[in-house]
Amino acid sequence: MASIQRAVGRGVTNPRSEDVLLVQQLLNRHRPAPLSKIAEDGIQGNETIGAIEEFQRRVVKMNPPDGRVDPNGRTIRMLSQTPGQGGVEPSALTHHRIVAASPVGAAGPKTTTTPPAVVGQFDTFSHPDASKVTLSYGSNAVRLNAKAEHLLKSILASVGIVGATVTSTLRTYHDQARITMTQTYVSNPNTVAQWYGQDVLDACKRFSKTNDIQGFADWWRDRDAKRGRVSSRHLSNRALDVVPNGNRAKFAKKVEELIPVAGSGVQRIIPKGVMGEPVDHVEFTFPVTDRSS
């Protein structure tokens, strides 16, 4: 079995680049044809964590996935197996069919073999009842662009949900610092370290003493620039937080079904409650607003 000395993935800091590199190499060995390979650079980032979660959903059958590979844990054991042993064959997703719900209000599901990339006006998953879904926006949420709105509405319509509130989309570093300092840190300081790292928690504590949100934002921007990657997909205009007005478990399940489908436009979901948030955090593969940070 492949061996790592320290855990790799969400909520942990591993200074051993060789551990991260090994996990990246094993993940790529198991990536099915529709999914692009991730960078094998020994740097633990959102791409690597997302690939871990995808593998855990597809092969480990972990629901929800924790995005973490522990030494001697089940995920590293299954990554060490020859692709196809004890899980989904690598070619399975090349024959994936989209199972979409019938139009909102109708009974019974139906199956379509039309690839989501060629359905509707946009090159993403599409549902014929998307226009029947109504979205509202929180006071601090930048409005989604037409492509992102259509995809979100299509997902909601496919599970019979006719409305939702988008609470957050694109964030500036000031937005990120404000939300983290005044909401996440106040609610549970440990969550800040879990999501972004111990150094962000330490900085948050320091700047909170003087309520210096802009100073925290400037520190955070410099920190990400030095690391060469952003801390949150909200900062790169690829994420939205949403509260569906209906069965949220069905919504989350539908998003998870679309993640491995080439051309769906969906990259990741953190369902309500998984990381202590009251919203469903969804990441798309394209910019979700027409603004830039």
N, C-alpha and C positions, 0 to 999 in steps of 0.2 A: 504494500500500500504506500502511496505517496505520503511524504511526511513534512509537516510544517511545525515550527517550534512555538509560534504564537498565532492567535486568532487573526483572521483577515476579514474585513467587511464592516458592516454597519455598527456604529457605536463603539468601535475599538480603534486604538492607535497602534500600528505595528511598524517599528522602525526598520524591520528586517525586509529589505526590498526583495531578497531571494524568496521569502515566503509568499509575498504578493505576486512575484513573477511566476512562481510555480502554479499558484491558483489560476492566474490568467491563462497560462498555457493549457492547463487541464480544462478550463472552461471552453477555450477555443476548440479543443479536441472534440467536445461534445456539442458544439453549436451546429444546429441543423442548417441546411442550405438556405432557407429564406433569411436567416439572421447573419448580419455581417460580423466579422471577427472583431474582437476588442483589442485595444492596444496592449502589447506585451512589453510594458515599460517599467514594471516594478513599482508603479505609483498607484496607491489605493485612492480611487475617486468614484464619482457617481456612476461612470460607465461600468467599472468593475463590480460595484455593489448591485447595479441593475442586472448584470449578467448572472451574478450569484442568485438573485431572487428569481430570475427567469428559469435557471436550472433547478432551483428548489421547487418551483411550481410544477415544472414539466416532468422531472425525473424523480426527485425526492418525494413529490406529492405532499409538500408542506403547505398548509393553508391556514393562516397567511405565512409567507416566507419571512425569515428574520434577516436575510441578507448577510449572513455571517457564516464563515467556515472555521470551525474549531478543530484544533489538533485532536485526532482520534474520534471526531464526531461523525455523524451519519453522512453529512454532505461531503466531507473529504473522502470517506470510504467509497461513496458512489462516484465521485469524480475520478477515483483511482481505477474504477472498472473500465473495461473496454466499452466504448460507446455502444449502446443498445442492450447491455446486460442489466437486467433488473429495472428497466425504465423504457421510455419511448424510444423507438428506433430513430436514428438521426434523420431518416428520410420522411418520417411521419408527417411533419408539418408541411411538406411540399404538396401534400394531398388534402390539406386542411379545407373544410367547408365552413362557410359562415352560416350559423343557425340564428336567424333573426326572428323576433316575435312578429305576429301578425299585426296589421294596423291597430293603432290604439283603440281600445274598446271592443275589438273583435276577439273571438275565441279561437284557441288552438294555434300552435306554432307552425311555421312552415320553413322549409329548407331551400336555400338558393345556392347554386354553384357559381353564380356570377362573382368574379373577383371584386373585392371592395374597391380596388384602385380604379375601376372603370364604371362604377355606379354613380349616377348623379353628376352634378356640376363640378364637384371637387374630386381630386385624386386621393380620397380617403374613404373610409367606411361611410356608407350613406344609407338612410332609411327613408322610405316614401312618406312617412308621417312626420318627418323632422319639422316641417313648417307648422305643425299643430302644437309644438312645444313652446312654452313661454318662459323666457329667462328674465330674472330680475338681478340687479347688481347692488352689492353693498356700497356704502359711502366711499370707501377707499379703493374700490376695484376699478381698474381701467377696463373699458369695454372690450370684449373679444372682437377680433376681426371676423369677417364673414366666413372664412374657412373654418376657424376654430369654433365659431357659433354653430355652424352646420354639423360639424362632427359631434360636438357635445349634445346637441339636440337629437341627432341620429341615435346616439347611444341611449339616451333617455327614452326616446320613442320606441326603440327595439325591445324595451322591457316594460312598456306600458306606462311610463311616467310622463306626465304632461306639463311639468313645471319644475323649476329649480332656481336657487339663488346662488349666484357667483359671488363669493366673498372676497377673493383676492386673485390677482393675476400678476402682471408685471410689477416688480418692486425696484425702487432705487435702493442704494445702500442706506440712505436715511430711513426709508420705509422699513428695511430689514432690521436696522438697529433699533428703531422705535418699537416695532412689534416684539422683538426679542427682549428689550429692556423692560417695557411696560406691561407685557402680557405673559410671555413664556417664562421669563425669569421670576416674575412675581408668583406665577402659578406653581412652578416646580423648577428650581435652579438646575437640578440634575438633568432635566430634559435638554437644557442648552448644551451641556457637555455631550449628551448622547447624540444630539442632532449634528452639532457643528464642531465639537472638540473642546478639550479642557481649556485651551488657550482662549477661546471665545468666551467661555464662562468666566475665566479670570478677568478678562478685559471688561466684560459686562459688569462684574462686581465693582471694578475700579471706577468706571465711568458713571455708574449708578449713584455713587456717593455724592456727585455734584450734578446729577441729572443731565449729563453732557451727552445728549443723543448724537449731535453732529460730530463730536470728538470720537465717539464709539464708531460711527459710520466711517469716518476717515481712517481710523485704525483698521477696520474690517476690510475696506477697499485695498489698503496697502498689503494687508495680510494675504488676501486672495491673489493679488498681483504677483507677490513673491512666490506663491505656490503654483501659479500658472493655471488656476481653475477656480470657478466660483463655488461658493458654499451652498447655494440654493438654486434650483432651476427657475425659481421666480426671478432671480437676478438676470438670468439669461433669456427671459421672455419665452420659456417653454413650459410653464406650469400654471395651473389654476386650482383654486380651492372652491369646492361646490357643495351645496347642501340640497340633494334631490328631494322633491316633495312626494315621496313615495317609498317603495321598498328599496332601501339603500343596499341591502345585501345583494339583491338582484342586479342593481346597477354596478356594484363592485365586481361581481362575478362576470358580467358582460365585458367590462373593461379588461379584466384579466384574460378572457378568451381572445380578445383582439390583440393583445400585446405581441404574441409570436407571429401574427399574420402579416406578411409582407404587404406594405401599402395601406395598412389600416389607419396610420397616423397616430397610433397610441403607443407610448413607450413604457409607462409605469403607472402604478397606482399605490398609494398608501391609504387603505380604507380607514374610515372613521374609527377612532379608538386604538388603532395599532400603535401609534406613537403619542397617544394622549390628546389628540386633537378632536374637536367636535365636527370636523369637516372631512370630506373625501378629497385627498390631494391627488390630482391627475396630471401626468406629464405627457405632452404631445411631442412629436418629432419635428415640429415646425414652430415659428413664432406665433404666439397666441393673440397678440395685439399688434396694431400698426405703429405703435410708439417704440422708441428705443430708450434704454435706461441712461 
